[in-house]
């Protein structure tokens, strides 16, 4: 019994310290667009953390830009699909623009692949055509437990790291998205049964 009390006390003290050490920046934008596109905000935060570590000016070696590391061509396609004008590549450094486009893209991938976060994350990183081919030819089952089957090392790493970051955020925030209001209503796909870990 004493061990359980110590564990509860440790969790109560550790949670706030970890939230301080691992903050979630751009909370208003994440909250707004995750809710608009019915996405798990912890998943969106995890993608941002893995892709850019919350640094909006990051450019990858391949040319992906901003918080959610969008390729300029993909961002233009997203903007047109949303009914907007093609986006200027430099606008991808604006957090609100990048999160708006990136969350729409995640939601679009969920529409195509269903509520299968590992598959969506793989498609976000490697492209939907590659992932479709892997699934159709049984190169990958699409299950998180079979992440080692993903043909691209970078994509394997991305899926694994985003899943770990999402679960870590859920743990330190006790599965409740506290920004700006502590409610889950309005969030949808990617939530994996109301924020339960895979």
Legacy VTK file of the C-alpha trace (Angstrom):
# vtk DataFile Version 3.0
C-alpha trace
ASCII
DATASET POLYDATA
POINTS 198 float
0.000 0.000 0.000
2.836 2.384 0.865
4.438 1.777 -2.539
1.240 2.778 -4.319
1.059 6.012 -2.325
4.684 6.802 -3.153
3.983 6.166 -6.848
0.909 8.437 -6.782
2.883 11.177 -5.011
5.757 10.814 -7.463
3.357 11.099 -10.415
1.712 14.180 -8.891
5.085 15.891 -8.503
6.675 14.646 -11.715
3.827 15.662 -14.051
4.114 19.445 -13.523
7.918 19.282 -13.737
7.756 17.398 -17.035
5.147 19.806 -18.406
7.551 22.631 -17.566
10.493 20.844 -19.206
8.488 19.719 -22.270
6.098 22.572 -23.042
3.732 22.592 -25.985
4.166 25.813 -27.922
1.588 27.208 -30.379
-1.192 25.781 -28.217
-3.908 28.096 -29.529
-3.184 27.164 -33.148
-2.926 23.452 -32.367
-6.170 23.565 -30.391
-8.048 25.488 -33.059
-6.983 23.420 -36.065
-7.029 20.056 -34.281
-10.604 20.779 -33.265
-11.538 22.071 -36.741
-10.163 18.940 -38.409
-11.186 16.575 -35.571
-7.620 15.494 -34.821
-5.955 14.454 -31.588
-4.099 17.614 -30.481
-1.444 15.492 -28.772
-0.738 13.859 -32.145
-0.422 17.276 -33.817
1.928 18.466 -31.058
3.963 15.271 -31.417
4.315 15.728 -35.188
5.507 19.300 -34.608
7.914 18.211 -31.868
9.466 15.484 -34.028
9.498 17.477 -37.276
10.828 20.808 -35.997
11.070 20.772 -32.195
8.640 23.727 -32.271
11.071 25.879 -34.314
9.116 27.600 -37.119
12.151 28.557 -39.231
13.462 25.021 -39.793
14.210 23.858 -43.355
15.067 20.202 -43.995
17.752 19.006 -46.390
14.957 18.072 -48.807
13.376 21.547 -48.554
10.478 20.903 -46.153
9.638 24.025 -44.178
8.274 25.170 -40.871
6.777 23.557 -37.804
5.141 20.591 -39.551
7.866 20.355 -42.233
5.720 20.795 -45.332
7.242 20.620 -48.795
6.334 23.788 -50.753
4.717 21.735 -53.561
2.604 19.779 -51.067
1.620 22.984 -49.277
0.472 24.552 -52.566
-1.584 21.433 -53.352
-3.126 21.544 -49.859
-3.988 25.242 -50.184
-5.696 24.677 -53.548
-7.623 21.689 -52.129
-8.765 23.959 -49.291
-10.029 26.497 -51.835
-7.219 28.985 -51.227
-4.584 30.450 -53.496
-1.287 28.528 -53.663
0.841 29.403 -50.661
4.114 31.298 -50.923
6.913 29.003 -49.659
8.057 31.677 -47.180
4.583 31.671 -45.590
5.317 28.143 -44.376
7.503 29.739 -41.704
4.389 31.405 -40.227
3.187 29.036 -37.472
-0.529 29.631 -38.044
-0.231 28.964 -41.787
1.930 25.882 -41.338
-0.297 24.324 -38.665
-3.470 25.111 -40.642
-2.094 23.370 -43.749
-0.408 20.522 -41.867
-3.511 19.626 -39.857
-5.669 19.699 -42.989
-3.192 17.297 -44.598
-3.262 14.945 -41.594
-7.074 14.981 -41.638
-7.043 14.277 -45.375
-4.787 11.270 -44.790
-7.151 10.023 -42.071
-10.010 10.252 -44.576
-8.052 8.085 -46.987
-6.591 5.545 -44.562
-9.155 5.519 -41.749
-8.422 5.921 -38.063
-5.040 4.185 -38.325
-2.475 6.577 -36.891
0.627 4.542 -37.846
-0.503 4.416 -41.488
-1.360 8.119 -41.524
1.987 9.038 -39.995
3.825 6.868 -42.510
1.915 8.548 -45.364
2.646 11.992 -43.907
6.360 11.182 -44.019
6.800 8.910 -47.049
3.854 9.930 -49.213
0.466 8.319 -49.624
1.439 6.523 -52.830
4.316 4.687 -51.165
2.185 3.674 -48.198
-0.677 2.530 -50.424
1.787 0.322 -52.316
3.249 -1.128 -49.089
-0.213 -2.025 -47.836
-1.436 -3.446 -51.160
1.667 -5.632 -51.627
1.740 -6.739 -47.961
5.161 -5.191 -47.375
3.689 -3.657 -44.208
0.559 -4.656 -42.304
-0.133 -1.062 -41.280
0.024 -2.051 -37.624
2.222 -0.227 -35.130
3.532 -3.549 -33.797
4.926 -4.232 -37.282
6.661 -0.853 -37.631
9.917 -2.680 -38.433
8.315 -3.756 -41.774
8.140 -0.152 -43.024
10.556 -0.124 -46.001
11.988 3.384 -45.444
14.239 3.780 -42.375
13.358 7.477 -42.064
9.645 6.655 -42.063
10.079 3.833 -39.534
11.873 6.294 -37.257
9.254 9.005 -37.817
6.297 6.737 -36.986
8.039 5.414 -33.886
9.183 8.831 -32.629
5.830 10.568 -33.195
3.974 7.736 -31.461
6.325 7.903 -28.479
6.048 11.708 -28.307
2.223 11.568 -28.538
2.045 8.978 -25.765
4.525 10.955 -23.658
2.461 14.146 -24.003
-0.693 12.219 -23.122
1.051 10.814 -20.050
2.409 14.099 -18.690
-0.914 15.862 -19.363
-2.852 12.852 -18.005
-4.655 12.371 -21.316
-6.381 15.749 -21.114
-5.687 18.529 -23.566
-5.671 21.554 -21.247
-5.431 24.365 -23.799
-7.446 26.585 -23.689
-10.235 24.582 -22.057
-9.870 21.138 -20.537
-12.315 19.247 -22.720
-12.096 16.518 -25.332
-15.312 17.264 -27.160
-14.656 18.219 -30.748
-11.514 16.142 -31.223
-11.871 13.098 -33.405
-9.612 10.945 -35.562
-6.217 10.011 -34.347
-7.438 10.020 -30.797
-7.208 6.227 -30.566
-10.234 5.638 -28.337
-10.355 8.919 -26.424
-6.595 9.328 -25.987
-5.868 5.776 -24.824
-2.385 4.655 -25.803
-1.957 2.139 -28.621
LINES 1 199
198 0 1 2 3 4 5 6 7 8 9 10 11 12 13 14 15 16 17 18 19 20 21 22 23 24 25 26 27 28 29 30 31 32 33 34 35 36 37 38 39 40 41 42 43 44 45 46 47 48 49 50 51 52 53 54 55 56 57 58 59 60 61 62 63 64 65 66 67 68 69 70 71 72 73 74 75 76 77 78 79 80 81 82 83 84 85 86 87 88 89 90 91 92 93 94 95 96 97 98 99 100 101 102 103 104 105 106 107 108 109 110 111 112 113 114 115 116 117 118 119 120 121 122 123 124 125 126 127 128 129 130 131 132 133 134 135 136 137 138 139 140 141 142 143 144 145 146 147 148 149 150 151 152 153 154 155 156 157 158 159 160 161 162 163 164 165 166 167 168 169 170 171 172 173 174 175 176 177 178 179 180 181 182 183 184 185 186 187 188 189 190 191 192 193 194 195 196 197
